[in-house]
Amino acid sequence: MSSSDRAPRLPRVFRERRGLLLAIVVLVIAVVAGASLTSAKDHAVRDSVAPVEWRGALDGAAPGSEMRIRLQRDGTAEVIDAPRGDVTRQDRDEARQNRNGRRHLCFAPAGTGVYTGPATWEVVGEWGIRVQFDDSSLILRAGKGGSVLRDPDWNSPRMPECGENGKSWRFTRVD
C-alpha cells in the first residue's frame, strides 16, 4: 500500500485537541452521572428516614434534660431544647480511641443555652444526618442494624460529642 492510498490524517494539533475535547466530555458526563447517583441515594435515605421524631439525652445527664428532633421529607425539621454548637472532626487524640483510627464527625457544644424552633436537615454519607439551625448544627449517626452487611438503623441514632470523655447523645424513636 503506497502512502497516497492511506486516508488523509489530521494535523497533529487537531488530533491532540480532539483527544482533549473527548477527555473533557467524558469527565463532564462522569461528574453529572456521579452527582445524579449521589442525589438519588440521598433522596432514598431521606425517604427511608423521614418523617420521624426522636427524643434524646446525653449520657449521664439528669432526667428531664432531653431534646427532641422532628424531621420531614422535604428537608425541614423542628428541634426542641437542642444544644447550640457545631459539627467538627475529632482531633487526632480522640481518633486514636476509634477502632479504625479515623477522625469522625462529632458535635462540639458551644455552652450557650438551647434552641427550640425550625431547622433544616441533610444526609451526610450513608450513616449521617446534619441538622442545622441558627448558627448551630448537629450530627446524628445511625446505629448498626443487620447481622452481616450492617445497614444503617435510624431507630436509635446517636450524636457523639467531641472530647476525650466519649459522651454521646442517644436517641429513641417517638411513635
C-alpha positions as CSV (number, residue, x, y, z in Angstrom):
1,M,0.0,0.0,0.0
2,S,1.5,3.3,-1.0
3,S,1.5,6.4,1.0
4,S,-1.0,8.0,-1.4
5,D,-3.6,5.2,-0.7
6,R,-3.9,6.0,3.0
7,A,-6.7,8.1,4.3
8,P,-5.6,11.7,5.0
9,R,-4.5,12.3,8.6
10,L,-5.5,15.3,10.5
11,P,-2.6,17.6,11.5
12,R,-1.3,16.8,15.0
13,V,-2.8,19.9,16.6
14,F,-6.3,18.8,15.7
15,R,-5.7,15.2,16.8
16,E,-4.5,16.4,20.2
17,R,-7.4,18.8,20.7
18,R,-9.9,16.2,19.6
19,G,-8.4,13.9,22.3
20,L,-8.6,16.7,24.9
21,L,-12.2,17.5,23.9
22,L,-13.1,13.8,24.2
23,A,-11.5,13.7,27.7
24,I,-13.4,16.8,28.8
25,V,-16.7,15.4,27.5
26,V,-16.1,12.1,29.3
27,L,-15.2,13.9,32.5
28,V,-18.3,16.1,32.4
29,I,-20.5,13.1,31.8
30,A,-18.9,11.2,34.8
31,V,-19.4,14.2,37.1
32,V,-23.0,14.7,36.1
33,A,-23.7,10.9,36.5
34,G,-22.0,10.8,39.9
35,A,-23.9,13.8,41.1
36,S,-27.2,12.2,40.0
37,L,-26.4,9.0,41.7
38,T,-25.4,10.8,44.9
39,S,-28.6,12.9,44.8
40,A,-30.7,9.8,44.2
41,K,-29.0,8.0,47.1
42,D,-29.5,10.9,49.4
43,H,-33.2,11.1,48.5
44,A,-33.6,7.3,49.1
45,V,-32.0,7.7,52.5
46,R,-34.2,10.8,53.2
47,D,-37.3,8.9,52.2
48,S,-36.4,5.9,54.3
49,V,-35.7,8.1,57.4
50,A,-38.4,10.8,57.4
51,P,-40.9,11.6,58.7
52,V,-39.6,10.7,62.2
53,E,-39.3,12.1,65.7
54,W,-36.6,11.3,68.1
55,R,-36.1,12.0,71.8
56,G,-32.5,12.0,73.1
57,A,-30.4,12.6,76.2
58,L,-26.7,13.0,76.9
59,D,-25.0,10.0,78.6
60,G,-25.2,10.6,82.4
61,A,-27.5,13.7,82.1
62,A,-30.1,14.5,84.7
63,P,-33.6,13.3,84.0
64,G,-35.7,15.8,82.1
65,S,-32.7,17.3,80.2
66,E,-33.5,15.9,76.8
67,M,-34.0,17.2,73.3
68,R,-36.4,16.3,70.5
69,I,-35.8,16.3,66.8
70,R,-38.6,16.0,64.2
71,L,-37.6,15.5,60.5
72,Q,-39.9,15.9,57.5
73,R,-39.3,14.5,54.0
74,D,-38.9,18.0,52.4
75,G,-35.7,18.7,54.4
76,T,-37.3,20.8,57.1
77,A,-37.1,20.0,60.8
78,E,-38.1,21.1,64.2
79,V,-35.9,20.9,67.2
80,I,-36.8,21.3,70.9
81,D,-34.2,22.1,73.5
82,A,-31.3,21.3,71.2
83,P,-27.8,22.4,72.4
84,R,-26.0,25.1,70.5
85,G,-22.7,24.2,68.9
86,D,-21.2,22.9,65.7
87,V,-20.1,19.8,63.8
88,T,-16.4,19.3,63.6
89,R,-13.9,16.5,63.1
90,Q,-12.4,14.7,66.1
91,D,-8.8,15.7,66.9
92,R,-6.0,13.2,66.5
93,D,-6.0,12.1,70.1
94,E,-9.7,11.3,70.0
95,A,-9.3,9.5,66.7
96,R,-6.8,7.1,68.3
97,Q,-9.6,5.8,70.5
98,N,-11.6,4.8,67.4
99,R,-11.2,1.2,66.3
100,N,-10.2,2.3,62.8
101,G,-8.3,5.4,63.9
102,R,-10.3,7.7,61.6
103,R,-11.3,11.3,62.6
104,H,-15.1,11.0,62.7
105,L,-17.6,13.9,62.8
106,C,-18.7,15.0,66.3
107,F,-20.7,17.7,68.0
108,A,-18.7,20.5,69.8
109,P,-21.1,22.2,72.2
110,A,-20.9,26.0,72.4
111,G,-22.2,26.1,76.0
112,T,-24.6,29.0,75.3
113,G,-28.0,27.5,76.0
114,V,-30.5,25.6,74.0
115,Y,-32.6,26.3,70.9
116,T,-36.2,25.5,70.1
117,G,-37.6,26.2,66.6
118,P,-37.4,25.4,62.9
119,A,-34.3,23.8,61.3
120,T,-33.2,22.0,58.2
121,W,-31.6,18.7,57.6
122,E,-29.5,16.9,55.0
123,V,-28.0,13.4,54.5
124,V,-24.2,13.2,55.2
125,G,-22.9,10.0,53.7
126,E,-24.9,6.8,54.3
127,W,-24.7,6.9,58.1
128,G,-25.2,10.6,59.0
129,I,-27.7,13.4,59.2
130,R,-26.8,17.0,59.8
131,V,-29.5,19.2,61.4
132,Q,-28.9,23.0,61.1
133,F,-30.5,25.9,62.8
134,D,-29.5,29.5,63.5
135,D,-25.7,29.4,63.9
136,S,-25.5,25.8,65.1
137,S,-25.5,22.3,63.6
138,L,-25.9,18.8,65.0
139,I,-24.7,15.4,63.5
140,L,-26.7,12.3,64.0
141,R,-25.1,8.9,63.3
142,A,-27.2,5.8,62.5
143,G,-26.9,2.7,64.6
144,K,-25.8,-0.5,63.0
145,G,-28.5,-2.9,62.1
146,G,-28.4,-6.3,60.4
147,S,-26.1,-9.2,61.2
148,V,-23.8,-9.4,58.2
149,L,-23.8,-6.4,56.0
150,R,-24.6,-3.8,58.7
151,D,-27.3,-1.5,57.4
152,P,-27.9,1.9,58.9
153,D,-30.5,1.7,61.7
154,W,-32.3,5.0,62.2
155,N,-34.5,3.8,65.1
156,S,-31.8,4.7,67.6
157,P,-29.2,7.2,66.3
158,R,-26.6,8.8,68.4
159,M,-24.8,12.2,68.4
160,P,-21.2,11.9,69.6
161,E,-19.8,14.9,71.5
162,C,-16.2,15.9,70.8
163,G,-13.8,15.4,73.6
164,E,-12.0,12.6,75.3
165,N,-14.8,11.8,77.7
166,G,-16.6,9.9,74.9
167,K,-20.1,11.1,75.8
168,S,-22.9,10.7,73.3
169,W,-26.5,11.8,72.9
170,R,-28.6,8.7,72.5
171,F,-31.9,8.9,70.8
172,T,-35.0,6.7,70.6
173,R,-37.8,6.9,68.1
174,V,-41.0,8.5,69.3
175,D,-44.1,6.9,67.7
